[in-house]
Amino acid sequence: MAEIIQKDGTWVFDGDALRLTPGRAESVGSLRRELGELLVPLGALASVSVERGKKSGWLRLRLREGADPLLQATGGRLGEADDPYRLTVRPDRYGVAEHFADEVRNALLLEGISAEPVTGCLLPGPPLPVSASAGDGSAHFDGERVRLEWNWKTEDVKAETGTRILPLADILGVEWRPASGLENGHLRFAVRGTPVTARAKYDPNAVELWGFRKDPLMALVAAAVQARLPHPSAPGSAGPRDELPAPRRTPPPERGAAPEQGAAEDAHDALLRRLRELGELRRDGVLTEEEFTLAKRAVLDKM
């Protein structure tokens, strides 16, 4: 087991999953506090990294595309204080962070987990019911329908539509976007048979966000809805809808790699296969734990 404890939170890895618990420091954002403890299965991870800075560093997890409904709904736009997959690390704990990252990387190698996108969510999303208030309204989701209610700051043309009830079956997509500069943000729902209005302040299926502290909490509603929509990468899915921007995808590798690079990749693949073989031998009882550790270290030293 590997563990790292910092003011921003505590991360524990038991070989099968990572348990991410937020800390009580003022630097921890409202969304991160509200999410509480997260259990991230190893299979949802693409990579882990340690980034060193002068005053502090960061331990970061990168999840496989489509694994987490929160990341799908927010499109990578969460601020650092609210990002559950970023842990601030003090310089005197860089060694612990590197050890933690190595343990996770070794497990990913031994289990042969790919960094490719997934075809279904591997995290459940926020528990239900979930509610949040920010900007010009409130959003509530009970698992079957979304209810949007307006406040005194709502534009008259939208307030006149009254409380909106959106059945989950009619929702095609959801997006949370924070305010940026002079541009306001929104929590927006794409609804079957309803065109999307250009500006959220006039859209009865969107809550306009103005950049206040409670804005990130609206992402909880977006994630809960996203977790219960058909996964955009599932077989037979129509894919991302035109009403909302398509999710970001990692660009494909460049073609025409040099022969030396191809040879290096072949050697790397062979070492990965060897690690998987060693893991199987340990599980079958052919290798003792000590023999497995020594063999694994010999392979890793060649990578």
Residue frames as qw, qx, qy, qz and C-alpha x, y, z in Angstrom:
[[0.000, 0.887, 0.461, 0.000, 0.00, 0.00, 0.00],
 [0.400, 0.176, -0.004, 0.899, 1.18, 3.53, -0.77],
 [0.185, -0.851, -0.483, 0.095, -0.02, 6.67, 0.99],
 [0.341, 0.209, -0.060, 0.914, 0.66, 10.40, 0.89],
 [0.227, -0.785, -0.537, 0.210, -0.82, 12.90, 3.34],
 [0.281, 0.195, 0.059, 0.938, -0.84, 16.63, 2.59],
 [0.142, 0.279, 0.394, -0.864, -2.88, 19.65, 3.69],
 [0.460, 0.193, -0.328, -0.802, -4.97, 19.48, 0.53],
 [0.897, -0.004, -0.085, -0.434, -5.85, 15.84, 1.08],
 [0.483, -0.393, 0.782, -0.013, -4.80, 12.23, 1.54],
 [0.737, 0.379, -0.407, -0.384, -4.28, 9.73, -1.27],
 [0.570, -0.323, 0.747, -0.116, -4.08, 5.99, -0.58],
 [0.657, 0.380, -0.520, -0.392, -3.39, 3.24, -3.13],
 [0.715, -0.297, 0.580, -0.253, -4.03, -0.39, -2.18],
 [0.285, -0.193, 0.866, 0.363, -3.12, -2.01, -5.49],
 [0.227, 0.466, 0.831, 0.201, -6.67, -2.10, -6.83],
 [0.025, 0.859, 0.404, 0.314, -7.98, 1.44, -6.36],
 [0.297, 0.196, -0.264, 0.897, -7.03, 4.90, -5.19],
 [0.279, -0.761, -0.573, 0.123, -8.89, 6.50, -2.30],
 [0.269, 0.362, 0.003, 0.893, -8.78, 10.29, -2.61],
 [0.337, -0.727, -0.554, 0.226, -9.86, 12.20, 0.50],
 [0.192, 0.774, 0.033, 0.602, -9.98, 16.02, 0.47],
 [0.442, -0.114, -0.501, 0.736, -8.22, 17.96, 3.21],
 [0.161, -0.832, -0.496, 0.188, -9.50, 20.89, 5.25],
 [0.381, -0.243, 0.108, 0.885, -7.09, 23.53, 3.96],
 [0.280, 0.692, 0.207, -0.632, -8.56, 26.77, 2.64],
 [0.099, 0.452, -0.624, -0.630, -7.02, 25.96, -0.74],
 [0.159, 0.203, 0.957, 0.133, -9.49, 23.08, -1.20],
 [0.254, -0.086, -0.309, -0.913, -12.40, 24.28, -3.35],
 [0.594, 0.003, 0.375, -0.712, -16.11, 23.95, -2.60],
 [0.828, 0.244, -0.332, -0.380, -16.67, 21.31, -5.28],
 [0.491, 0.311, -0.783, 0.220, -13.84, 19.16, -3.98],
 [0.204, -0.161, 0.694, -0.671, -15.21, 19.40, -0.44],
 [0.718, 0.113, 0.155, -0.669, -18.70, 18.49, -1.58],
 [0.728, 0.301, -0.577, -0.217, -17.50, 15.49, -3.60],
 [0.753, -0.512, 0.355, -0.211, -15.93, 14.04, -0.47],
 [0.466, -0.403, 0.764, 0.192, -13.96, 10.82, -0.64],
 [0.719, 0.491, -0.269, -0.412, -13.55, 9.34, -4.12],
 [0.712, -0.220, 0.657, 0.112, -12.71, 5.73, -4.89],
 [0.491, 0.679, -0.357, -0.413, -10.99, 5.52, -8.28],
 [0.952, -0.003, 0.300, 0.057, -10.49, 1.99, -9.69],
 [0.444, -0.457, 0.529, 0.561, -7.07, 1.32, -11.17],
 [0.479, 0.342, 0.705, 0.396, -8.69, 0.53, -14.51],
 [0.180, 0.923, 0.338, -0.038, -9.92, 4.12, -14.80],
 [0.298, -0.804, 0.242, 0.454, -6.39, 5.54, -14.82],
 [0.729, 0.667, -0.054, 0.142, -4.32, 6.45, -17.85],
 [0.613, 0.345, -0.348, 0.619, -1.23, 7.82, -16.05],
 [0.507, -0.824, -0.181, 0.173, 0.14, 9.51, -12.93],
 [0.553, 0.528, -0.135, 0.631, 2.78, 12.22, -12.74],
 [0.494, -0.679, -0.231, 0.492, 4.74, 14.32, -10.23],
 [0.359, 0.756, 0.102, 0.538, 5.35, 17.95, -11.14],
 [0.586, -0.411, -0.289, 0.636, 7.92, 19.85, -9.10],
 [0.115, 0.890, 0.144, 0.416, 7.80, 23.59, -8.45],
 [0.289, 0.475, -0.439, 0.706, 9.85, 26.03, -6.40],
 [0.337, -0.329, 0.443, -0.763, 7.40, 26.48, -3.54],
 [0.688, 0.028, 0.619, -0.376, 5.23, 23.41, -4.07],
 [0.105, 0.183, -0.841, -0.499, 4.58, 20.63, -6.54],
 [0.731, 0.089, 0.090, -0.670, 1.67, 18.51, -7.64],
 [0.268, -0.031, 0.959, 0.083, 0.74, 14.87, -7.86],
 [0.539, 0.308, -0.113, -0.776, -1.66, 14.45, -10.78],
 [0.515, 0.148, 0.844, 0.022, -3.82, 11.64, -12.07],
 [0.367, 0.285, -0.414, -0.783, -4.94, 11.49, -15.69],
 [0.638, 0.156, 0.680, -0.325, -8.03, 9.36, -16.17],
 [0.269, 0.138, 0.806, 0.509, -8.94, 7.47, -19.31],
 [0.263, 0.019, -0.213, -0.941, -11.28, 9.45, -21.51],
 [0.620, -0.223, -0.479, -0.580, -14.90, 8.72, -20.67],
 [0.483, -0.105, -0.812, 0.311, -14.16, 7.08, -17.30],
 [0.153, -0.367, -0.560, 0.727, -15.44, 9.89, -15.09],
 [0.121, 0.756, 0.593, 0.250, -18.78, 11.66, -15.74],
 [0.244, -0.861, -0.120, 0.429, -17.50, 14.75, -13.91],
 [0.327, -0.413, 0.464, 0.712, -14.65, 15.19, -16.39],
 [0.264, 0.391, 0.742, 0.476, -17.00, 14.52, -19.31],
 [0.014, -0.857, -0.515, -0.017, -19.48, 17.16, -18.21],
 [0.244, -0.889, 0.025, 0.387, -16.86, 19.80, -17.39],
 [0.713, 0.668, 0.008, 0.213, -14.53, 19.18, -20.35],
 [0.727, 0.024, -0.175, 0.663, -11.36, 19.66, -18.33],
 [0.069, 0.692, 0.061, 0.715, -12.39, 23.17, -17.24],
 [0.652, -0.696, -0.291, 0.071, -12.35, 22.68, -13.47],
 [0.022, 0.884, -0.348, 0.313, -10.12, 25.07, -11.56],
 [0.460, 0.344, -0.748, 0.333, -7.11, 23.73, -9.70],
 [0.269, -0.256, 0.608, -0.702, -8.79, 24.14, -6.29],
 [0.774, 0.072, 0.257, -0.574, -11.71, 21.95, -7.39],
 [0.665, 0.396, -0.601, -0.200, -9.82, 19.34, -9.41],
 [0.853, -0.418, 0.230, -0.215, -10.09, 16.07, -7.43],
 [0.954, 0.157, 0.034, 0.253, -7.20, 14.52, -9.39],
 [0.398, 0.646, -0.269, 0.593, -4.60, 17.11, -8.37],
 [0.703, -0.645, -0.232, 0.187, -2.84, 17.08, -4.98],
 [0.129, 0.892, -0.305, 0.306, -0.53, 19.89, -3.87],
 [0.911, -0.175, -0.218, 0.304, 2.74, 18.45, -2.51],
 [0.300, -0.919, 0.227, 0.120, 5.30, 20.17, -0.30],
 [0.475, 0.700, -0.532, 0.027, 8.92, 20.06, -1.59],
 [0.201, -0.480, 0.808, -0.276, 10.04, 17.98, 1.40],
 [0.713, 0.093, 0.623, -0.307, 7.50, 15.31, 0.36],
 [0.544, 0.572, -0.418, -0.449, 8.56, 14.98, -3.27],
 [0.082, 0.323, -0.943, -0.011, 10.22, 11.64, -2.48],
 [0.395, 0.205, 0.799, -0.406, 6.97, 10.27, -1.05],
 [0.587, 0.574, 0.081, -0.565, 5.07, 11.55, -4.09],
 [0.379, 0.532, -0.689, -0.315, 7.53, 9.84, -6.46],
 [0.108, -0.109, 0.976, -0.157, 7.21, 6.57, -4.55],
 [0.515, 0.387, 0.553, -0.528, 3.41, 6.83, -4.68],
 [0.563, 0.615, -0.217, -0.508, 3.49, 7.50, -8.43],
 [0.193, 0.426, -0.870, -0.159, 5.88, 4.58, -9.02],
 [0.315, 0.072, 0.897, -0.301, 3.59, 2.20, -7.17],
 [0.592, 0.539, 0.317, -0.509, 0.63, 3.25, -9.31],
 [0.439, 0.635, -0.494, -0.400, 2.67, 3.06, -12.55],
 [0.020, -0.290, 0.957, 0.011, 3.94, -0.43, -11.70],
 [0.458, 0.272, 0.757, -0.379, 0.39, -1.61, -11.04],
 [0.576, 0.635, 0.000, -0.514, -0.78, -0.19, -14.37],
 [0.300, 0.552, -0.733, -0.262, 2.04, -2.04, -16.12],
 [0.162, -0.131, 0.966, -0.153, 1.45, -5.33, -14.33],
 [0.492, 0.415, 0.646, -0.411, -2.28, -5.27, -14.99],
 [0.314, 0.153, 0.675, 0.649, -1.74, -4.27, -18.62],
 [0.164, 0.769, 0.507, -0.352, -4.20, -1.39, -18.35],
 [0.431, 0.413, 0.395, 0.698, -4.46, 0.64, -21.53],
 [0.071, -0.373, -0.188, 0.906, -4.68, 4.43, -21.63],
 [0.050, -0.255, -0.660, -0.705, -7.27, 4.19, -24.42],
 [0.444, -0.174, 0.083, -0.875, -10.77, 5.72, -23.96],
 [0.194, 0.119, 0.937, -0.265, -13.41, 3.58, -22.27],
 [0.241, -0.280, -0.658, -0.656, -16.90, 2.76, -23.52],
 [0.529, -0.656, -0.497, -0.207, -18.63, 3.23, -20.18],
 [0.202, -0.789, 0.296, -0.499, -18.24, 5.28, -17.01],
 [0.676, 0.023, -0.665, 0.316, -16.01, 3.65, -14.39],
 [0.088, -0.058, -0.547, 0.831, -16.95, 6.12, -11.65],
 [0.011, 0.563, 0.826, -0.040, -20.57, 6.48, -10.46],
 [0.017, -0.573, -0.207, -0.792, -20.86, 10.25, -10.29],
 [0.156, -0.251, 0.472, -0.830, -22.23, 12.24, -7.32],
 [0.011, -0.312, -0.928, 0.203, -24.87, 10.55, -5.15],
 [0.235, -0.426, -0.436, -0.757, -28.53, 11.49, -5.56],
 [0.338, 0.868, 0.315, 0.183, -30.44, 13.65, -5.07],
 [0.527, -0.148, 0.022, 0.836, -28.15, 16.55, -5.87],
 [0.091, 0.926, 0.360, 0.073, -28.89, 20.28, -5.86],
 [0.495, -0.161, 0.007, 0.854, -26.99, 23.52, -6.39],
 [0.122, 0.931, 0.338, -0.065, -27.78, 27.23, -6.60],
 [0.439, -0.360, 0.224, 0.792, -25.69, 29.82, -8.43],
 [0.102, 0.084, 0.498, 0.857, -26.03, 32.57, -10.99],
 [0.405, -0.067, -0.112, -0.905, -29.62, 33.12, -12.07],
 [0.811, -0.148, -0.254, -0.506, -31.15, 29.89, -10.80],
 [0.512, -0.382, 0.731, -0.239, -31.09, 26.54, -9.02],
 [0.635, 0.253, -0.646, -0.341, -30.78, 23.02, -10.40],
 [0.617, -0.265, 0.637, -0.377, -32.05, 19.82, -8.81],
 [0.599, 0.271, -0.677, -0.331, -31.70, 16.23, -10.06],
 [0.700, -0.298, 0.486, -0.431, -33.31, 13.17, -8.49],
 [0.390, -0.173, 0.884, 0.190, -32.22, 10.56, -11.02],
 [0.397, 0.496, 0.763, 0.119, -35.34, 10.83, -13.19],
 [0.230, 0.854, 0.337, 0.322, -35.76, 14.53, -13.90],
 [0.399, 0.004, -0.153, 0.904, -33.96, 17.85, -13.68],
 [0.086, -0.876, -0.474, 0.019, -35.79, 20.81, -12.13],
 [0.390, 0.188, -0.010, 0.901, -34.59, 24.34, -12.92],
 [0.185, -0.848, -0.477, 0.141, -35.90, 27.20, -10.79],
 [0.374, 0.572, 0.041, 0.729, -35.21, 30.90, -11.33],
 [0.380, -0.517, -0.420, 0.642, -34.40, 33.72, -8.93],
 [0.103, 0.899, 0.266, -0.331, -34.97, 37.49, -8.96],
 [0.172, -0.645, 0.440, 0.601, -31.85, 38.03, -11.09],
 [0.499, 0.209, 0.774, 0.329, -33.17, 35.97, -14.01],
 [0.084, 0.077, -0.391, -0.913, -34.00, 37.76, -17.27],
 [0.561, 0.207, 0.337, -0.727, -37.77, 38.28, -17.63],
 [0.671, 0.339, -0.442, -0.490, -37.98, 36.37, -20.91],
 [0.444, 0.160, -0.876, 0.096, -36.59, 33.27, -19.19],
 [0.141, 0.009, 0.724, -0.675, -38.34, 33.72, -15.84],
 [0.606, 0.159, 0.018, -0.780, -41.70, 33.86, -17.63],
 [0.608, 0.154, -0.734, -0.262, -41.25, 30.23, -18.72],
 [0.775, -0.480, 0.121, -0.392, -41.57, 29.24, -15.07],
 [0.550, -0.466, 0.693, -0.021, -39.96, 26.27, -13.37],
 [0.598, 0.445, -0.569, -0.347, -38.51, 23.86, -15.92],
 [0.783, -0.216, 0.563, -0.153, -38.93, 20.08, -15.52],
 [0.463, 0.574, -0.602, -0.306, -36.66, 18.11, -17.84],
 [0.962, -0.121, 0.202, -0.135, -37.21, 14.32, -17.87],
 [0.452, -0.524, 0.640, 0.334, -33.93, 12.41, -18.16],
 [0.653, 0.306, 0.659, 0.214, -35.26, 10.65, -21.27],
 [0.391, 0.885, 0.239, 0.082, -35.46, 14.02, -23.05],
 [0.226, -0.882, 0.330, 0.247, -31.95, 15.17, -22.16],
 [0.854, 0.492, -0.093, 0.140, -29.41, 14.62, -24.94],
 [0.658, 0.239, -0.296, 0.650, -26.40, 16.18, -23.24],
 [0.412, -0.893, -0.163, 0.079, -25.20, 18.40, -20.43],
 [0.611, 0.385, -0.165, 0.671, -22.33, 20.85, -20.13],
 [0.417, -0.852, -0.157, 0.273, -20.86, 22.92, -17.30],
 [0.573, 0.467, -0.001, 0.673, -18.65, 25.81, -18.32],
 [0.408, -0.596, -0.325, 0.611, -17.13, 28.34, -15.89],
 [0.174, 0.978, 0.086, -0.075, -17.13, 32.09, -16.37],
 [0.731, -0.061, 0.186, 0.654, -13.96, 33.28, -18.09],
 [0.237, 0.045, 0.155, 0.958, -12.93, 36.91, -18.34],
 [0.331, 0.133, 0.071, -0.931, -15.91, 38.92, -19.53],
 [0.559, -0.028, -0.659, -0.502, -17.73, 35.80, -20.71],
 [0.644, -0.299, 0.424, -0.561, -20.25, 34.26, -18.32],
 [0.012, 0.168, -0.984, -0.064, -20.44, 30.53, -17.77],
 [0.703, -0.061, -0.130, -0.697, -23.39, 28.15, -17.69],
 [0.371, -0.005, 0.921, -0.117, -24.92, 24.83, -16.78],
 [0.513, 0.328, -0.271, -0.746, -26.69, 23.92, -20.02],
 [0.578, 0.100, 0.804, -0.100, -28.91, 20.99, -21.01],
 [0.260, 0.180, -0.631, -0.708, -29.50, 19.94, -24.60],
 [0.516, 0.203, 0.669, -0.495, -33.14, 18.85, -24.71],
 [0.301, 0.227, 0.843, 0.384, -34.80, 16.78, -27.40],
 [0.151, 0.704, 0.626, 0.300, -36.80, 18.93, -29.82],
 [0.182, -0.949, -0.157, 0.203, -35.58, 22.22, -28.32],
 [0.602, 0.615, -0.113, 0.496, -33.02, 24.40, -30.13],
 [0.612, -0.400, -0.255, 0.633, -30.15, 25.75, -28.06],
 [0.061, 0.989, 0.123, 0.063, -30.32, 29.52, -27.54],
 [0.586, 0.567, -0.285, 0.505, -26.98, 31.22, -28.13],
 [0.035, 0.490, -0.485, 0.723, -26.82, 32.92, -24.72],
 [0.355, -0.229, -0.867, 0.263, -27.53, 31.12, -21.45],
 [0.079, 0.169, 0.406, -0.895, -29.17, 34.21, -19.93],
 [0.560, 0.179, -0.112, -0.801, -32.10, 33.71, -22.35],
 [0.506, 0.104, -0.824, -0.231, -32.07, 29.90, -22.56],
 [0.709, -0.410, 0.127, -0.560, -34.75, 28.27, -20.35],
 [0.982, -0.061, -0.170, 0.046, -32.71, 25.05, -20.33],
 [0.640, 0.283, -0.329, 0.634, -29.58, 26.71, -18.95],
 [0.461, -0.835, -0.188, 0.233, -28.49, 28.39, -15.73],
 [0.424, 0.775, -0.173, 0.435, -26.20, 31.36, -16.32],
 [0.758, -0.463, -0.177, 0.423, -23.08, 31.53, -14.11],
 [0.130, 0.970, -0.028, 0.203, -21.27, 34.74, -13.27],
 [0.549, 0.476, -0.484, 0.488, -18.00, 33.53, -11.78],
 [0.473, -0.649, 0.298, -0.516, -18.98, 33.38, -8.11],
 [0.165, -0.443, 0.851, -0.228, -17.74, 30.85, -5.54],
 [0.672, 0.085, 0.634, -0.372, -20.77, 28.54, -5.82],
 [0.607, 0.532, -0.340, -0.483, -20.47, 28.11, -9.60],
 [0.217, 0.363, -0.903, -0.078, -18.40, 24.88, -9.36],
 [0.407, 0.049, 0.799, -0.439, -21.17, 23.20, -7.35],
 [0.696, 0.445, 0.019, -0.564, -23.32, 23.28, -10.49],
 [0.385, 0.463, -0.771, -0.207, -20.83, 20.80, -11.96],
 [0.275, -0.075, 0.903, -0.323, -22.13, 18.24, -9.44],
 [0.653, 0.423, 0.378, -0.502, -25.55, 18.34, -11.10],
 [0.547, 0.625, -0.421, -0.365, -23.94, 18.10, -14.53],
 [0.103, 0.393, -0.914, 0.026, -21.88, 15.06, -13.49],
 [0.450, 0.095, 0.787, -0.412, -24.85, 13.28, -11.92],
 [0.693, 0.537, 0.133, -0.462, -26.87, 13.70, -15.11],
 [0.395, 0.632, -0.622, -0.240, -23.93, 12.73, -17.34],
 [0.186, -0.281, 0.929, -0.155, -23.47, 9.50, -15.39],
 [0.513, 0.294, 0.738, -0.326, -27.02, 8.45, -16.32],
 [0.565, 0.652, -0.139, -0.486, -26.95, 9.37, -20.01],
 [0.951, 0.251, 0.112, 0.140, -25.88, 6.89, -22.71],
 [0.528, -0.562, 0.334, 0.542, -22.10, 6.88, -22.87],
 [0.439, 0.781, -0.164, -0.414, -20.95, 8.71, -26.04],
 [0.156, 0.568, -0.780, -0.212, -18.29, 6.07, -26.77],
 [0.629, -0.017, 0.737, -0.244, -20.43, 3.00, -26.19],
 [0.148, 0.017, 0.847, 0.510, -20.89, 0.62, -29.15],
 [0.038, 0.581, 0.772, 0.256, -23.91, 1.67, -31.16],
 [0.122, -0.730, -0.316, 0.594, -23.97, 5.14, -29.64],
 [0.445, 0.826, 0.271, 0.216, -24.62, 8.04, -31.97],
 [0.583, 0.128, -0.118, 0.794, -21.67, 9.82, -30.38],
 [0.141, -0.359, -0.287, 0.877, -21.50, 13.42, -29.23],
 [0.263, 0.766, 0.586, -0.036, -24.56, 15.49, -30.07],
 [0.365, 0.509, 0.202, 0.753, -24.41, 18.58, -32.25],
 [0.294, -0.880, -0.264, -0.266, -26.13, 20.60, -29.53],
 [0.539, -0.807, 0.213, 0.117, -23.04, 20.53, -27.27],
 [0.251, 0.762, -0.590, -0.093, -19.33, 20.64, -28.08],
 [0.924, 0.088, -0.370, 0.029, -17.69, 17.27, -28.69],
 [0.713, -0.666, 0.151, 0.157, -15.39, 16.07, -25.89],
 [0.124, 0.822, -0.540, -0.131, -11.69, 16.68, -26.28],
 [0.995, 0.046, 0.060, 0.058, -9.73, 13.78, -27.64],
 [0.507, -0.602, 0.450, 0.422, -6.06, 13.04, -27.49],
 [0.515, 0.687, -0.336, -0.387, -4.52, 13.62, -30.94],
 [0.992, 0.102, 0.048, 0.059, -3.35, 10.46, -32.75],
 [0.601, -0.521, 0.367, 0.483, 0.38, 9.71, -32.77],
 [0.315, 0.753, -0.347, -0.463, 2.36, 11.08, -35.67],
 [0.955, 0.249, 0.155, 0.033, 3.06, 8.71, -38.50],
 [0.623, 0.682, -0.262, 0.280, 6.44, 7.96, -39.97],
 [0.608, -0.745, 0.275, 0.012, 8.31, 7.13, -36.77],
 [0.241, 0.705, -0.665, -0.049, 12.01, 6.51, -37.19],
 [0.807, 0.065, -0.586, -0.032, 13.24, 2.86, -37.23],
 [0.281, 0.212, -0.700, 0.622, 15.07, 3.43, -33.93],
 [0.443, -0.161, 0.317, -0.823, 11.81, 4.55, -32.33],
 [0.846, 0.004, -0.298, -0.443, 9.99, 1.48, -33.62],
 [0.657, 0.155, -0.691, 0.259, 12.68, -0.82, -32.24],
 [0.005, 0.209, -0.594, 0.777, 12.48, 0.91, -28.87],
 [0.654, -0.108, 0.083, -0.744, 8.72, 0.50, -28.80],
 [0.837, 0.062, -0.517, -0.171, 9.06, -3.24, -29.61],
 [0.440, 0.165, -0.715, 0.518, 11.51, -3.67, -26.73],
 [0.277, -0.177, 0.400, -0.855, 9.20, -1.75, -24.42],
 [0.794, -0.058, -0.184, -0.577, 6.25, -3.96, -25.39],
 [0.734, 0.112, -0.661, 0.109, 8.33, -7.06, -24.72],
 [0.165, 0.167, -0.658, 0.716, 9.14, -5.80, -21.23],
 [0.537, -0.127, 0.168, -0.816, 5.47, -5.11, -20.58],
 [0.847, 0.006, -0.429, -0.314, 4.61, -8.66, -21.63],
 [0.541, 0.160, -0.718, 0.407, 7.29, -9.95, -19.29],
 [0.163, -0.186, 0.496, -0.832, 5.81, -7.99, -16.40],
 [0.750, -0.073, -0.064, -0.655, 2.38, -9.45, -17.09],
 [0.792, 0.108, -0.600, -0.012, 3.89, -12.95, -17.21],
 [0.272, 0.195, -0.699, 0.632, 5.58, -12.40, -13.87],
 [0.448, -0.157, 0.286, -0.832, 2.30, -11.23, -12.38],
 [0.853, 0.000, -0.297, -0.430, 0.57, -14.39, -13.61],
 [0.651, 0.167, -0.690, 0.269, 3.34, -16.58, -12.19],
 [0.030, -0.203, 0.596, -0.776, 2.96, -14.91, -8.81],
 [0.657, -0.088, 0.095, -0.743, -0.82, -15.38, -8.83],
 [0.875, 0.090, -0.420, -0.222, -0.38, -19.06, -9.79],
 [0.765, -0.595, 0.240, -0.051, 2.04, -19.59, -6.89],
 [0.874, 0.333, -0.095, 0.341, 5.02, -20.41, -9.14],
 [0.375, 0.461, -0.301, 0.746, 6.95, -17.40, -7.79],
 [0.416, -0.559, -0.541, 0.471, 7.16, -16.35, -4.18],
 [0.002, 0.978, 0.204, -0.049, 6.57, -12.73, -3.26],
 [0.409, -0.722, 0.341, 0.442, 10.30, -12.18, -2.82],
 [0.529, 0.027, 0.657, 0.537, 11.15, -13.81, -6.16],
 [0.291, 0.769, 0.520, 0.234, 8.48, -11.78, -7.89],
 [0.151, -0.961, -0.022, 0.231, 9.77, -8.51, -6.39],
 [0.464, -0.508, 0.500, 0.526, 13.34, -9.23, -7.50],
 [0.467, 0.278, 0.696, 0.470, 12.26, -10.24, -11.01],
 [0.156, 0.893, 0.419, 0.059, 9.99, -7.23, -11.36],
 [0.249, -0.877, 0.151, 0.381, 12.76, -4.87, -10.30],
 [0.506, -0.221, 0.611, 0.567, 15.13, -6.40, -12.86],
 [0.363, 0.567, 0.635, 0.381, 12.58, -5.78, -15.63],
 [0.024, -0.963, -0.259, 0.078, 11.78, -2.25, -14.51],
 [0.433, -0.663, 0.289, 0.538, 15.49, -1.38, -14.44],
 [0.452, 0.057, 0.640, 0.619, 15.62, -2.09, -18.18],
 [0.209, 0.775, 0.570, 0.174, 12.72, 0.26, -18.98]]
